[in-house]
Amino acid sequence: IARNPLEGFERLYDGDRSGVLWLELHILQFMKGAPVEMQRALILAIHTGQRYGDLVRLRWSDYDGTHIRLKQRKTGAYVIVKVTAALKRMLDATPKTCPFILARADGRPWHTEKNDKEMGKAFRKHMRDAGLYADDPKERMHFNDMRGTSVTLLAEAGCTVAEIVSITGHALKSATQILEKYLARTQSISDAAILKFENAPATDFANRLQTAEAG
């Protein structure tokens, strides 16, 4: 065609959500009073860094007691995630009422072949109940923003780019772009950088600099 029919229209959605994170206060606010099946979904998301579509399809057969193994639907990447002690406690205490790890209160799976959106609807409902559903769409947190939160927490823990992408499933060559998109600039990361600056032998001369009277 001669011209783009959308030319002149303002873009309503910005795909870069690196500044939208589930902070500690948001997570604690959500967990307080949340149905246990919603708590499980949040913990699983934070501790694995996987997308909603992969988590809602995650089967008990994908968990061997120490690791979760899955092939990501969006990228086709195969990832192996060692479960944290906290995640293992939750998984081992979760009733195995159906083949899928995430299940409804009555034991039925959230995921069916025709519909995988029901858990997301229930999750958003509790977000509204907990006062976490912002009126402004640009400030509104989504379930998949926990993926970026997980990346940020891994970076704050001192993980390398290679370690982070081995969990998220992204290609190493796109690590810079990944971090630009998902890794928010947090105080914890900058504090860690300054701590390294203060203690590295190569910067010792800079750390000894002080003012002195001229002459």
PyMOL commands that set and color helices and strands:
alter all, ss='L'
color gray80, all
select helices_A, chain A and resi 24-31+36-48+52-55+60-62+85-93+118-129+145-156+161-168+172-182+187-199+201-207
alter helices_A, ss='H'
color red, helices_A
select strands_A, chain A and resi 67-71+78-82
alter strands_A, ss='S'
color yellow, strands_A
deselect
rebuild
show_as cartoon
